[in-house]
Amino acid sequence: MTFKLIERTPLKLSILTVLSFWGVNSAFAVDGMPANPSTAEACAALESNADRLACYDVLFKAPDAQRPMLVSDKQAANEIEKSVAAPETLKAKIEQKVDTLFTVEGPKITPNTSLLDKRWELAADSKLGTWNIRAHEPVYLLPGFWTSDKNEQPESPNEKNSLPADQNLKSMEAKFQLSLKTKALENLIGDNGDVWLGYTQSSRWQVYNEEESRPFRETNYEPEASLVFRTNYELLGLNGRLLGLTFNHQSNGRSDPLSRSWNRVMLNVGLERGNFAMMIRPWYRIEEDAKDDNNPDIKNYVGRGDLTSFYRWNDHEFSLMLRHSLKGGDDSHGAVQFDWAFPISGKLRGHFQLFDGYGESLIDYNHRATYVGLGVSLMNWF
């Protein structure tokens, strides 16, 4: 015998729930709902949200012995979510699409252990709001910073940016770096998509050059703005956690002939696994007018992208940066930089830096040398 409830009232769902609990759901039909729904598609065909939900209750919430397992629990959950909670507004549809795009199946981010999450507040539970100041790149002071080849006469293909006479420089100087960032906007689309503003400043100080009144040889200023999305996928054994786009300006704030600057748009891809993390950053240089370009060939020296990897071992942190022009022949140039932050006493940490190649600073963008620095680390990558 089959009973049919004519009026669509709360009584319908109550009766259905009771009958479903006792395992007799297959004998009843409620309004337009099939008496014995056998597939999720049959439920999805119902027009009323209430009918679809009741149908899914019959199909998926009955004891396992009372119904065949036609679809997995995960598939069933996806079907219910799509049919019962289908987005109705354009904003909701965009949020659903973005969530689908950036949440491919992969290991869930664990805020307490994820290195990239600690830097970028990727997980929903890690969000700390906007305008909180935090470290961006490492902050350090290297009282000893030695170079194998002083660039005493910087030059450029642009004639007005070539120094006519040698500078009286010392091979030993000091170097320090400050770097901070803050989140300006949070959760642009659903619970994903943050805008970060960052600023990095690094200086090379001829503090031991008393003869020339201890000048600052070179200071690089680097403001940037980044749009960062959380991702979740696996690639070559690594977990893809971050996808971002950055507008970056870098200059040394000097007048000709020592002026150097450029603007870049960077793609950021972040991957990690355990105590290892990696950032891949290909970039595109925004070209300038030839007569105003202080360093027209900078891409062939500083490069068109870099890769920075990080590893934490006990209280030691290691990073390795690689970059290249991505060209062959006479335009094949690049650089490598190794940093090691290590414990000294309590919270005091040491910092060792080794650089070899082109572009340790903007004024040296087309000058190759080896640099070795030793000092203290105030803030590290993580």
N, C-alpha and C positions, 0 to 999 in steps of 0.2 A: 504494500500500500504506500502511496506517495501523497504527502501533504504539501499544499502550496499556500504560502502566506501572501494575501492579496495586497495589504497595505504595507508601505515601506516605513516601518517604525523601528525604534530601538529594540522592540520585542523580537524582531526578526533575527538580529545578531545574537541576542541573548540565547534564544532557543537553539540557534545554529551552533553556538559555542558549546552549550551543554551537550547537544547531540554529538558534536565532534569529539568532545572529551570521552564519551562512552563508546566511541568507535562505530556509530551507526549512521555516519554522515552520508554514506553512499545511497541510502534509501530516500533521501529527501531532496526536493528542489525548492529554492527560494526565489520568487519572482522569475527573472529571466535566467537564473543560474542553472547550468546543467545539473541533472540529478546525480550523475556520477562523473565528475570532471576527471579526465585521465591525463591531461597535459596542461602545462602552463599557458599554452596558446589559447586553449578553450577559455581560461579565465581572462586572459588579456583581451579577448574579443568583447567582453562585457562593457557597456558604455558607462555605467555608474561606478564611481570610485568605491562606494560602499559594497556593491556587489562583487567587484574584483577582489577587494580585501577579504570578504567572506569566502569567496571561491578559493583563494589561496590558503585560507585557514583550513578549509576542508581538504585541500590537496596535500598540503605540506605539514600541517600540525597534528594530523592523526598519528597514533602510535605506529611505529614501523611495521608491526605485524599486520596491521589493518590495510596497508596500501603498498604497492610496489614502489621502489625507489627509482623513479624515471629520470630524475635530474639530480645533480649534486646539490648539497646545501648551499654552496657558494653560488651556483647558477640560479637557484631558487631565490636567494636574496637579491641577486642582481635583477631578476625579472620583477620582483615586487617593487624594488626601488624605482625601476624605470616606469612601471605602470601606475603605481599609487602616488609616487612623488615626482612625477614628470614636471620639469620646469615650465612655467606658463609665461613668464616675462622674458624680454630680451636679455636683461641683465642676468637672470637666473640661467638662461641657456648659455650665455657666454661663460659664466662661472663653471657650469658643468663641463663645457668643452675644454676649458683651460685645465680643470681638475683632471680630466681624462688624459690630456696631453702630457701633463707633468707628473702624473702618478702612475706610471707603468709599473707592473708587478716587480717588486724587489724587496729586499730586507728593509723593515721599518727603521727610521732614524731613532737612535737611542740618545737623547740629549746629554746624558752623563758621560758618554764615551765617544761620541762623534766629534772629530776634530773640526770639520767644516761647520758643523752646527754651532760650536762654541764661538766661531768667528762671525757667523752670519745669521744666527737665530733662525734657522730654517724650519724646524719643527713647530707645530702650532703651540705646543707647551713651552717652547723656548722664547716666545715673543715677549720682549720687555718694554714695548712701547717706543715712542719716538723721542728724539733729542737727548738721548743718553750718550755721553761721550765715552768712547772706548778705544783701545789700541787698534791700529790698522796694520801697518807693516812694523817690523821690529824697531824699537827705540834703544839706542846705544850710544856710548861714548868711547872712542878709540883714541887714547892719547898718543899712541904710536901707530902711524899709517905711512908705510914706506913704499916707494915706487922704484921700479927698475929702470925707468926711462922718463925723465921729466919732459913735459911738453912746454918748452919755454917760448915757442913761437907758434901758437895756434893758427891754423889756416883753414880756408874754405874755398870751394870753387867760385863763390861770390867774392869778387875782389875787395869789396868794402869790408869784408869780414875776415881778412887776413892781417895778422899783426906784423908790422914792418920791422920790429926789433925784438931781440931776445929779452925774456924776463929773467931776473936774477932769483931763481927758485931753489929751494932746498929739497932733497929727496925725501927727507923725513918731515912729516907734518902731523896734524891731528884731524880726525874726522868724527862728526857726530850726526845723528839722524833723529828727527822727531816725526811721528806719524800718528794721526788720530782720525776717527770717523764717527759719524752719527747717523741714525736712521731718521729720515725726514718724513717718509710716508710708509704706512704699514698696511698689508693686506689689501692691495689694490683690486684683486680679483678673488673673491671668496676669502680663504685664509692663506693666500699665496700672493707673492709679488710685493717686494719692498724696494723703496728708493733710498740709497745710501749716499751721503756726501763725505768725501775723504780729502785729507790734505797731508802731504808728505814733504818734508824739507830736509835736505842733506847738505852739509857744509864741509869744505876742505880748508883748513886753517893753517897757514904757514906760521904757527905759533913759535917755532924755533928759529925763524928768519929775522933776527934782530936788526940786521943790516937794512932790510926793507920795511921796518916798522911793523912786523908781524901781520901782514895783510891776510884777508880771507881770499884765497886763490879762486875759489869757485863755490857758489851756492846754487842748488837746483830747487825750484819751487814746482810742486806738482799737485794742483787741485783736480778733483775728478768727481763725477756723478755716475752712480751705477744703479741699474734696475736688475734685481736679483730674484730668481724663481727657484723654489725647491723642486728637485726632481727625485725620481726613485726608480732606478733600473740597474742592471748588472752588465758590465762590459769587461771582458778579459779578466774575470776574477775580482774586479773592483766595483764598488757601489757608486753609481752616478748620483750625486747629491745636489749639484748646483748648476744653473744655467743663467748667465747674466750678460748684460750689455753695458759697456762703460764708455763715457766720453771723458778723455784725458787730455789735459794741457800740461806741458812741461816747458819751463824756460829758466834761464839763469838771471833774468832781471837786469842785464847789463846793456850798456850802449855799444854801438859799433866802435871798434871792429870785433869786440869780444861777445857781442850779442848772439845767443843761440836759443831757438825755440821750435816747437812743433805741436800739432794737435792730432790726436788719434781717436778712432772708434775701435773699441776692443770687444771681442767675443770672449766670454769667460766660461770655461767648463771645469767643474770641480768633481773629483773622484776620490774615494778613500776606501780603506779597509784596515780595521784595527788601529794601530798606531802610525799608519802610513796615510798620507794625503798628497794629492797632486792637483795643480792648477795649470790648465792649458789656455794660453791667451794669444791667438792670432789677432793681428790688428791691421787696420787700414789707415794710412796717413791722409789727412785732409790737406790737399795741396794748396800752396800759396802762390801768389804772383812771383814770377822768377826774379824780378828786380828787388823784391822785399824778402826773399827767402834767404835766411842766414846760413842754412845748411841744406842745400838742395839734394845732396846725395846721402842724407842721413840713413835712409832705408837700407842702403847697401853696406852699412857699417853696424849700426845699432840693431838692424834687422827688421823683420816683418812679423815677429811673434816670439814668444818665449814659453818655456815649460819650467815650472818650479815644483820640486818635490820636497816633502817634509817627512821626517821620521823622529819619533820620540822613543828614547830608551832610558828607563829609569828617570833620573833627573837631567838627562842630557837631551838636547834638541839639535837636530841636524837639518840643514836645508841645502839644496843644490839647484841653482838656476842655470838653464841652458837657453841660448838664443842664437838665431842665425838669420842671415839675409835671405835664405831660401833661393839663392842663385849660385851659379857656378862660375868658373873662370876667375877673372879679375875682380868680380863683385862678390866672391865667396868670402864673407867675413862673419864673425860671431864672437861670442864671449861665454865664459863660464865663471860662476861665483859660488863659493862654498862658505857656509856660515855654521859655526858651532857655538852654542850657548851651553855653559857648563857650570855646576855649582862650585862656589868658593867657600862661603861660610854663611850659614843661615839663609836669608833671602838674597844675599849678595851673589851675583852670578857673573861669570866671565864671558867674554865674547871674542871669538877668533874669526877673522874674515880673510879669504884668499880670492883674488880676482885675477883673471887673465883674459886678454882680448881687447876688443874695441869698445869705447863708450862707457868707461867707468863713471864719467860725468859728461854733461853736455859739451863742455869746452873741449873734451877729449874724445868726441864722438868718432873721429876718424884717425885717432892716435892709438896705437897698440902698445900695451905695457902690462907688467905684472905688478899687483899691489898686495901688500900684506899688512893686516891691521890687528891690533890686540888691545883689549880694553874691558869695559864692563857692560853688561846687558841690563837694561831697565825694564823693558817689556819685550816679550818674544812673540812669535807668530801665534802661539796658542797658550 
